[in-house]
Amino acid sequence: MHKVCIVGASGKLGRYMIQHALDRGYDVVGVCREQSVGKLDGFRGRITIVPGATNDRAVIRKAVAGCDGVLTVLVPWGMQRYASGTAQAVLDYAEPGARLIFSCGWHITRDGRDVYSWKLRLLVRVFGFLARLFRVVDLNDQVEASRRIFASDRSWTVVRGSDLEEGDSQGLPVWSRHVGDPVLASNLTRRIDFALFMVAALEDEALIREAPAIVGCRAPSALAHAGSP
Ligand SMILES: NC(=O)c1ccc[n+]([C@@H]2O[C@H](COP(=O)([O-])OP(=O)(O)OC[C@H]3O[C@@H](n4cnc5c(N)ncnc54)[C@H](OP(=O)(O)O)[C@@H]3O)[C@@H](O)[C@H]2O)c1
């Protein structure tokens, strides 16, 4: 892994991923909206920035050229198929053999075998309904983006984040194939460690074509159940 592209680089998760990638000595190309380029001033001179919408296929084509890995923040903003457009462009234009890591939340399921709490189901329904009503966010499009990734024969990993909090790193989160596993019960991960998991996944072949649901390694449920079958 020498050169990586971060799609959605200016967001909170994106900026943490930039730092982790630089710490590993990777060359970093970041894609972010024109109006957000200033958010990356702290990295000036250390990364290459390709400004533009992340679902602009020409922008993605240019940004991922020559990259061994692509880290994509999947966000379903608006009603213009932002998440699925972004995912499709990355799937279409990333270099053959590149590791493709995508972020989303626990609500995305790969095989329907996740077991969700009533709170999470209610939240997704209410938030999803209101967000669509006001045309701010289309959660269905994040589902569609994930469906396309799961169907692809690329070397993908879809990292499914729990609720997030800020704070110093606690280390690499633990993961499970399915929400509902007791190890995940605490439902909390530091955002900096979500980013760490995404970047570490670039070089973890065991995560190819997996959709790990993650939780902080110091979360009570992780401490209680880590290592159990
Ligand atoms: N927040 C949570 O609690 C949570 C929980 C689980 C999983 N996740 C997952 O984590 C990832 C991002 O999480 P985050 O909360 O840390 O967010 P974030 O890093 O702040 O990322 C938000 C991204 O959305 C972009 N964005 C914001 N408004 C936009 C708009 N109107 N149109 C287009 N792009 C826009 C931002 O770009 P700009 O810099 O240009 O604004 C940024 O790249 C997502 O994949 C999400 O599913 C989040």
PDBQT file of the ligand as one rigid body, heavy atoms in Angstrom, charges set to zero:
ROOT
HETATM    1  N1  LIG A 301     -22.445  10.021  12.841  1.00  0.00    +0.000 N 
HETATM    2  C1  LIG A 301     -22.643   8.847  13.376  1.00  0.00    +0.000 C 
HETATM    3  O1  LIG A 301     -23.048   8.721  14.521  1.00  0.00    +0.000 OA
HETATM    4  C2  LIG A 301     -22.353   7.595  12.568  1.00  0.00    +0.000 A 
HETATM    5  C3  LIG A 301     -22.613   6.358  13.141  1.00  0.00    +0.000 A 
HETATM    6  C4  LIG A 301     -22.288   5.211  12.425  1.00  0.00    +0.000 A 
HETATM    7  C5  LIG A 301     -21.730   5.305  11.177  1.00  0.00    +0.000 A 
HETATM    8  N2  LIG A 301     -21.515   6.529  10.611  1.00  0.00    +0.000 N 
HETATM    9  C6  LIG A 301     -20.943   6.579   9.264  1.00  0.00    +0.000 C 
HETATM   10  O2  LIG A 301     -19.767   7.390   9.307  1.00  0.00    +0.000 OA
HETATM   11  C7  LIG A 301     -19.620   8.067   8.071  1.00  0.00    +0.000 C 
HETATM   12  C8  LIG A 301     -19.505   9.582   8.284  1.00  0.00    +0.000 C 
HETATM   13  O3  LIG A 301     -19.755   9.857   9.577  1.00  0.00    +0.000 OA
HETATM   14  P1  LIG A 301     -19.439  11.231  10.302  1.00  0.00    +0.000 P 
HETATM   15  O4  LIG A 301     -20.599  11.457  11.215  1.00  0.00    +0.000 OA
HETATM   16  O5  LIG A 301     -18.102  11.139  10.955  1.00  0.00    +0.000 OA
HETATM   17  O6  LIG A 301     -19.518  12.310   9.224  1.00  0.00    +0.000 OA
HETATM   18  P2  LIG A 301     -18.355  13.161   8.566  1.00  0.00    +0.000 P 
HETATM   19  O7  LIG A 301     -17.053  12.487   8.755  1.00  0.00    +0.000 OA
HETATM   20  O8  LIG A 301     -18.548  14.545   9.010  1.00  0.00    +0.000 OA
HETATM   21  O9  LIG A 301     -18.685  13.040   7.036  1.00  0.00    +0.000 OA
HETATM   22  C9  LIG A 301     -19.701  13.713   6.436  1.00  0.00    +0.000 C 
HETATM   23  C10 LIG A 301     -19.356  13.780   4.965  1.00  0.00    +0.000 C 
HETATM   24  O10 LIG A 301     -20.497  14.249   4.284  1.00  0.00    +0.000 OA
HETATM   25  C11 LIG A 301     -20.150  15.369   3.485  1.00  0.00    +0.000 C 
HETATM   26  N3  LIG A 301     -21.302  16.277   3.395  1.00  0.00    +0.000 N 
HETATM   27  C12 LIG A 301     -21.862  16.996   4.373  1.00  0.00    +0.000 A 
HETATM   28  N4  LIG A 301     -22.933  17.680   3.894  1.00  0.00    +0.000 NA
HETATM   29  C13 LIG A 301     -23.023  17.357   2.583  1.00  0.00    +0.000 A 
HETATM   30  C14 LIG A 301     -23.918  17.716   1.527  1.00  0.00    +0.000 A 
HETATM   31  N5  LIG A 301     -24.948  18.524   1.728  1.00  0.00    +0.000 N 
HETATM   32  N6  LIG A 301     -23.692  17.191   0.307  1.00  0.00    +0.000 NA
HETATM   33  C15 LIG A 301     -22.658  16.353   0.078  1.00  0.00    +0.000 A 
HETATM   34  N7  LIG A 301     -21.795  15.967   1.035  1.00  0.00    +0.000 NA
HETATM   35  C16 LIG A 301     -21.982  16.470   2.265  1.00  0.00    +0.000 A 
HETATM   36  C17 LIG A 301     -18.993  15.994   4.208  1.00  0.00    +0.000 C 
HETATM   37  O11 LIG A 301     -18.285  16.771   3.296  1.00  0.00    +0.000 OA
HETATM   38  P3  LIG A 301     -17.984  18.320   3.569  1.00  0.00    +0.000 P 
HETATM   39  O12 LIG A 301     -16.738  18.341   4.413  1.00  0.00    +0.000 OA
HETATM   40  O13 LIG A 301     -17.784  18.822   2.212  1.00  0.00    +0.000 OA
HETATM   41  O14 LIG A 301     -19.164  18.932   4.280  1.00  0.00    +0.000 OA
HETATM   42  C18 LIG A 301     -18.237  14.742   4.665  1.00  0.00    +0.000 C 
HETATM   43  O15 LIG A 301     -17.435  14.224   3.623  1.00  0.00    +0.000 OA
HETATM   44  C19 LIG A 301     -20.815   7.687   7.217  1.00  0.00    +0.000 C 
HETATM   45  O16 LIG A 301     -20.458   6.633   6.383  1.00  0.00    +0.000 OA
HETATM   46  C20 LIG A 301     -21.840   7.228   8.250  1.00  0.00    +0.000 C 
HETATM   47  O17 LIG A 301     -22.761   6.280   7.691  1.00  0.00    +0.000 OA
HETATM   48  C21 LIG A 301     -21.801   7.665  11.295  1.00  0.00    +0.000 A 
ENDROOT
TORSDOF 0
